[in-house]
Amino acid sequence: MNSPQMEMTVTFAPAFSLGHSFWEKVNKTDRCWLWTGAVNSKGYGNFWIGSTNHVVHRLSYLNSYGSIPKGKLIDHKCLNKLCIKPQHLRPATKRQNGENRSGANKNNTSGVRGVGWHRGKWRARVTVQGKTLLVGYFDKLEDAAYAVKQKRLELFTHNEEDKH
């Protein structure tokens, strides 16, 4: 005898609940949920729970998904360190987290990530797992920028800015 199939609804209960004192420090915009409370020296939001200081994007991820996979960091897909919107956060390895960044290094003179002036040409390079790979030398900055972006798209998995 067959029993009628029952549709089952599964709901997820977060591992813990962040209280009013947490959420009152969040400005939910159309794009990101921005932390307006305390910020650490690296630009990430901080929040105290008891005697422990936590970075808020990790708390938001934990609150929504219950756990962070072992050995993973929480990466901001939107590249905004103050965003805590769960849909903008994802687990990532240290390498993947480093791939997903915007802009050039602070000491870069070209303004283009991975491109610098060297002996009369624009030199394009990409660093992967601590090794710097030469992409090429170019007469025009635009050509070097295009080449280095294409190489990152080939080698990286978490470089959201290059994908758009």
Sine and cosine of phi, psi and omega as CSV:
sin_phi,cos_phi,sin_psi,cos_psi,sin_omega,cos_omega
0.00,0.00,0.80,-0.59,-0.01,-1.00
-1.00,0.04,0.70,-0.71,0.08,-1.00
-1.00,-0.07,0.55,-0.84,0.01,-1.00
-0.88,0.47,0.61,-0.79,0.03,-1.00
-0.93,0.36,0.69,-0.73,0.04,-1.00
-0.96,-0.29,0.73,-0.68,0.08,-1.00
-0.99,0.16,0.77,-0.63,-0.06,-1.00
-0.93,-0.37,0.74,-0.67,0.07,-1.00
-0.96,-0.27,0.82,-0.57,0.02,-1.00
-0.96,-0.28,0.80,-0.60,0.05,-1.00
-0.93,-0.37,0.51,-0.86,0.00,-1.00
-0.97,-0.23,0.79,-0.61,0.08,-1.00
-0.97,-0.23,0.83,-0.56,-0.01,-1.00
-0.87,0.49,0.42,-0.91,-0.03,-1.00
-0.90,0.44,-0.45,0.89,0.01,-1.00
-0.37,-0.93,0.17,-0.99,0.00,-1.00
-0.87,-0.49,0.76,-0.65,0.09,-1.00
-1.00,0.09,0.77,-0.64,-0.11,-0.99
-0.99,0.14,-0.04,-1.00,-0.02,-1.00
-0.83,0.56,-0.63,0.78,-0.04,-1.00
-0.90,0.44,-0.42,0.91,0.09,-1.00
-0.98,0.21,-0.83,0.56,-0.14,-0.99
-0.92,0.38,-0.39,0.92,0.04,-1.00
-0.94,0.35,-0.20,0.98,0.02,-1.00
-0.99,-0.17,0.26,0.97,-0.04,-1.00
-0.89,-0.46,0.78,-0.62,0.07,-1.00
-0.96,-0.27,0.96,-0.28,-0.03,-1.00
-1.00,0.09,0.97,-0.23,0.04,-1.00
-1.00,-0.04,0.04,-1.00,0.04,-1.00
-0.88,0.47,-0.55,0.84,-0.05,-1.00
-0.99,-0.11,-0.89,0.46,-0.11,-0.99
-0.89,-0.45,0.33,-0.95,0.17,-0.98
-0.98,-0.20,0.96,-0.28,-0.16,-0.99
-1.00,-0.09,0.76,-0.65,0.05,-1.00
-0.97,0.24,0.77,-0.64,-0.02,-1.00
-0.92,-0.39,0.03,1.00,-0.01,-1.00
-1.00,0.06,-0.43,-0.90,-0.05,-1.00
-0.87,0.49,0.55,-0.84,-0.02,-1.00
-0.77,-0.63,0.65,-0.76,0.01,-1.00
-0.99,0.11,0.00,-1.00,-0.08,-1.00
-0.91,0.40,-0.30,0.95,0.03,-1.00
-1.00,-0.09,0.03,1.00,0.06,-1.00
1.00,-0.03,0.16,0.99,0.02,-1.00
-0.99,-0.14,0.57,-0.82,0.03,-1.00
-0.92,0.39,0.58,-0.81,0.02,-1.00
-0.85,-0.53,0.53,-0.85,0.06,-1.00
-0.51,-0.86,0.74,-0.67,0.01,-1.00
-1.00,0.03,0.74,-0.67,0.19,-0.98
-0.84,-0.54,0.93,-0.37,-0.11,-0.99
0.89,0.45,-0.82,-0.58,-0.01,-1.00
-0.98,-0.22,0.25,0.97,-0.03,-1.00
-0.90,-0.44,0.74,-0.67,0.03,-1.00
-1.00,-0.05,0.76,-0.64,-0.04,-1.00
-0.84,-0.54,0.50,-0.86,0.17,-0.98
-0.99,0.15,0.71,-0.70,-0.21,-0.98
-0.94,0.33,-0.49,0.87,0.00,-1.00
-0.92,0.39,-0.54,0.84,0.07,-1.00
-0.93,0.36,-0.65,0.76,0.05,-1.00
-0.88,0.48,-0.68,0.73,0.01,-1.00
-0.89,0.46,-0.69,0.72,0.02,-1.00
-0.88,0.47,-0.73,0.68,0.02,-1.00
-0.87,0.49,-0.66,0.75,-0.01,-1.00
-0.88,0.47,-0.58,0.81,-0.04,-1.00
-1.00,0.05,-0.61,0.79,-0.15,-0.99
-0.91,-0.41,-0.15,0.99,0.12,-0.99
1.00,-0.05,-0.57,0.82,0.00,-1.00
-0.36,-0.93,0.33,-0.94,0.09,-1.00
-0.94,-0.35,0.79,-0.61,0.00,-1.00
-0.83,0.56,0.62,-0.79,-0.04,-1.00
-0.83,0.56,0.73,-0.69,0.05,-1.00
0.99,0.16,0.09,1.00,-0.04,-1.00
-0.97,-0.25,0.51,-0.86,0.18,-0.98
-0.99,-0.10,0.16,-0.99,0.12,-0.99
-0.94,-0.33,0.88,-0.47,-0.08,-1.00
-0.99,-0.13,0.62,-0.78,0.10,-1.00
-1.00,-0.02,0.96,-0.28,0.04,-1.00
-0.87,0.49,-0.53,0.85,-0.05,-1.00
-0.99,0.13,-0.09,1.00,0.02,-1.00
0.93,0.38,0.27,0.96,0.00,-1.00
-0.96,-0.29,0.94,-0.34,-0.06,-1.00
-0.87,0.49,-0.39,0.92,-0.02,-1.00
-1.00,-0.05,-0.03,1.00,-0.01,-1.00
-0.99,0.16,0.70,-0.71,0.06,-1.00
-0.83,-0.56,0.26,0.97,0.02,-1.00
-0.90,0.43,0.86,-0.51,-0.09,-1.00
-0.82,0.58,-0.59,0.81,-0.01,-1.00
-0.94,0.35,-0.25,0.97,0.03,-1.00
-1.00,-0.10,-0.02,1.00,-0.07,-1.00
-0.93,-0.37,0.59,-0.81,0.02,-1.00
-0.48,-0.87,0.50,-0.87,0.10,-0.99
-0.94,0.35,0.59,-0.81,0.00,-1.00
-0.45,-0.89,0.47,-0.88,0.14,-0.99
-0.96,0.29,0.19,-0.98,0.04,-1.00
-0.86,0.51,-0.66,0.76,0.02,-1.00
-0.89,0.46,-0.76,0.65,-0.01,-1.00
-0.88,0.48,-0.66,0.75,0.02,-1.00
-0.88,0.48,-0.65,0.76,0.03,-1.00
-0.93,0.36,-0.47,0.88,0.04,-1.00
-0.93,0.37,-0.57,0.82,-0.10,-1.00
-1.00,0.00,0.99,0.13,0.03,-1.00
-0.60,-0.80,0.27,-0.96,-0.03,-1.00
-0.88,-0.47,0.46,-0.89,0.12,-0.99
0.94,0.33,0.07,-1.00,-0.03,-1.00
-1.00,0.08,0.29,-0.96,0.12,-0.99
-0.88,0.47,0.37,-0.93,-0.04,-1.00
-0.86,0.50,-0.54,0.84,-0.04,-1.00
-1.00,-0.01,0.10,1.00,0.00,-1.00
-0.97,0.24,0.77,-0.64,-0.05,-1.00
-1.00,-0.06,-0.25,0.97,-0.02,-1.00
-1.00,0.08,-0.41,0.91,-0.10,-1.00
0.99,0.12,0.04,1.00,-0.01,-1.00
-0.89,-0.45,0.80,-0.60,0.00,-1.00
-0.84,0.54,0.84,-0.55,0.07,-1.00
1.00,0.08,0.06,1.00,-0.03,-1.00
-0.85,-0.53,0.73,-0.68,0.05,-1.00
-0.57,-0.82,0.32,-0.95,0.01,-1.00
-0.99,0.12,0.76,-0.65,-0.03,-1.00
-0.51,-0.86,0.92,-0.40,0.07,-1.00
0.79,0.61,0.73,0.68,0.11,-0.99
0.99,0.11,0.13,0.99,0.01,-1.00
-0.67,-0.74,0.30,-0.95,0.13,-0.99
-1.00,0.04,0.87,-0.50,-0.01,-1.00
-0.99,-0.14,0.80,-0.60,0.01,-1.00
-0.95,-0.30,0.80,-0.60,-0.01,-1.00
-0.65,-0.76,0.46,-0.89,0.07,-1.00
-0.76,-0.65,0.69,-0.72,0.05,-1.00
-0.97,-0.25,0.81,-0.58,0.00,-1.00
-0.76,-0.65,0.83,-0.56,0.02,-1.00
0.77,0.64,0.69,0.72,0.07,-1.00
0.99,0.16,-0.01,1.00,0.01,-1.00
-0.94,-0.35,0.76,-0.65,0.01,-1.00
-1.00,-0.04,0.83,-0.56,0.01,-1.00
-0.97,-0.26,0.77,-0.64,0.05,-1.00
-0.98,0.19,0.82,-0.58,0.05,-1.00
-1.00,0.00,-0.64,0.77,0.04,-1.00
0.37,-0.93,0.05,-1.00,0.05,-1.00
-0.91,-0.41,0.64,-0.77,-0.13,-0.99
-0.67,-0.74,0.52,-0.85,0.07,-1.00
-0.97,0.24,-0.56,0.83,-0.06,-1.00
-0.94,-0.35,0.67,-0.74,0.04,-1.00
-0.85,0.53,-0.65,0.76,-0.02,-1.00
-0.87,0.49,-0.62,0.78,0.01,-1.00
-0.93,0.37,-0.66,0.75,0.04,-1.00
-0.91,0.42,-0.67,0.74,0.01,-1.00
-0.88,0.47,-0.69,0.73,0.01,-1.00
-0.90,0.45,-0.70,0.71,-0.05,-1.00
-0.90,0.43,-0.68,0.73,-0.02,-1.00
-0.94,0.35,-0.58,0.81,0.06,-1.00
-0.90,0.43,-0.69,0.72,0.01,-1.00
-0.89,0.46,-0.61,0.79,0.01,-1.00
-0.92,0.38,-0.65,0.76,0.06,-1.00
-0.89,0.45,-0.66,0.75,0.03,-1.00
-0.88,0.48,-0.55,0.83,0.02,-1.00
-0.95,0.31,-0.65,0.76,-0.17,-0.99
-0.99,-0.15,-0.43,0.90,-0.12,-0.99
-0.98,-0.18,0.42,-0.91,0.05,-1.00
-0.93,-0.36,-0.36,0.93,-0.15,-0.99
-0.87,-0.50,0.46,0.89,-0.04,-1.00
-1.00,-0.09,0.98,0.21,-0.10,-0.99
-0.87,0.49,-0.62,0.78,-0.03,-1.00
-0.89,0.46,-0.63,0.77,0.03,-1.00
-0.92,0.39,-0.49,0.87,-0.05,-1.00
-0.96,0.28,-0.29,0.96,-0.06,-1.00
-0.96,-0.28,0.00,0.00,0.00,0.00
